[in-house]
Amino acid sequence: MLGEKELINLFPDFKELVQPSGIDLRLDEVFRQVGPGSLIDNEKNLPELEKLEPPIYTLKAKTAYLASIDRKIKIPKGFSMLYLPRSTLLRSFVSVHTAVGDPGFYGTLQFMIHNYGNFDYTIKQGERIAQAVVFHVTGSGEYNGSYQEEED
Ligand SMILES: O=c1ccn([C@H]2C[C@H](O)[C@@H](COP(=O)(O)OP(=O)(O)OP(=O)(O)O)O2)c(=O)[nH]1
């Protein structure tokens, strides 16, 4: 796992968010699901979304949302990331569900936030919701999937 000095070098855009062993990630936009989705024979049909009004988001009890992370990220070739929820959210019955960040990915990260609690949870745009931990990957290729964005 990479530490602070290596993380600052590899992710200069996230400098102020670097922690001793990871990078804090801030909540940007939140979306609720307004339509069905499917995955059949690897054909994706992502659900239609409706954006919640920023900056104060109310996450209803027992409801899942899609959240985007502030600023685009470039994961350098040879590195991979895992994303873990902030424990304050877990202590509040809210979780952040995440997958793997691939070597070479560039774009906006999207996570699922689920309010498992029995009550609404209120969270403001810009709050830290997850931490990325970064690993060396030996012999890796580069991500070139459907969520890759053009670099400026
Ligand atoms: O929780 C996560 C984890 C990763 N990513 C980003 C980085 C990752 O490199 C990219 C693609 O993720 P994944 O490989 O899981 O996508 P997929 O479902 O396999 O789709 P595709 O095959 O089109 O890439 O999305 C997220 O936005 N959210």
The ligand as a Tripos MOL2 file, in Angstrom:
@<TRIPOS>MOLECULE
LIG
   28    29     1     0     0
SMALL
NO_CHARGES

@<TRIPOS>ATOM
      1 O1        -16.5740    2.0450   -7.1320 O.2       1 LIG1
      2 C1        -15.9950    2.3580   -8.1750 C.ar      1 LIG1
      3 C2        -14.8610    1.6790   -8.6260 C.ar      1 LIG1
      4 C3        -14.2700    2.0680   -9.7890 C.ar      1 LIG1
      5 N1        -14.7740    3.1090  -10.5110 N.ar      1 LIG1
      6 C4        -14.1520    3.5320  -11.7780 C.3       1 LIG1
      7 C5        -12.6720    3.2010  -11.8360 C.3       1 LIG1
      8 C6        -12.6500    1.9320  -12.6130 C.3       1 LIG1
      9 O2        -11.4000    1.7850  -13.2670 O.3       1 LIG1
     10 C7        -13.8070    2.1250  -13.5920 C.3       1 LIG1
     11 C8        -14.3730    0.8800  -14.1670 C.3       1 LIG1
     12 O3        -14.7770    0.0460  -13.1260 O.3       1 LIG1
     13 P1        -15.0630   -1.4840  -13.4500 P.3       1 LIG1
     14 O4        -13.8560   -2.0950  -14.0840 O.co2     1 LIG1
     15 O5        -15.5920   -2.1170  -12.2140 O.co2     1 LIG1
     16 O6        -16.2110   -1.3210  -14.5610 O.3       1 LIG1
     17 P2        -17.0480   -2.4440  -15.2850 P.3       1 LIG1
     18 O7        -18.3670   -2.5620  -14.6640 O.co2     1 LIG1
     19 O8        -16.2120   -3.6920  -15.3830 O.co2     1 LIG1
     20 O9        -17.3040   -1.8130  -16.7180 O.3       1 LIG1
     21 P3        -16.3160   -1.7820  -17.9800 P.3       1 LIG1
     22 O10       -16.0100   -3.2120  -18.3050 O.co2     1 LIG1
     23 O11       -17.0640   -1.0900  -19.0610 O.co2     1 LIG1
     24 O12       -15.1200   -1.0100  -17.5260 O.co2     1 LIG1
     25 O13       -14.7870    2.8330  -12.8320 O.3       1 LIG1
     26 C9        -15.8700    3.7990  -10.0720 C.ar      1 LIG1
     27 O14       -16.3120    4.7740  -10.6770 O.2       1 LIG1
     28 N2        -16.4620    3.3770   -8.9160 N.ar      1 LIG1
@<TRIPOS>BOND
     1     1     2 2
     2     2     3 ar
     3     2    28 ar
     4     3     4 ar
     5     4     5 ar
     6     5     6 1
     7     5    26 ar
     8     6     7 1
     9     6    25 1
    10     7     8 1
    11     8     9 1
    12     8    10 1
    13    10    11 1
    14    10    25 1
    15    11    12 1
    16    12    13 1
    17    13    14 2
    18    13    15 1
    19    13    16 1
    20    16    17 1
    21    17    18 2
    22    17    19 1
    23    17    20 1
    24    20    21 1
    25    21    22 2
    26    21    23 1
    27    21    24 1
    28    26    27 2
    29    26    28 ar
@<TRIPOS>SUBSTRUCTURE
     1 LIG1         1 GROUP 0 **** ****
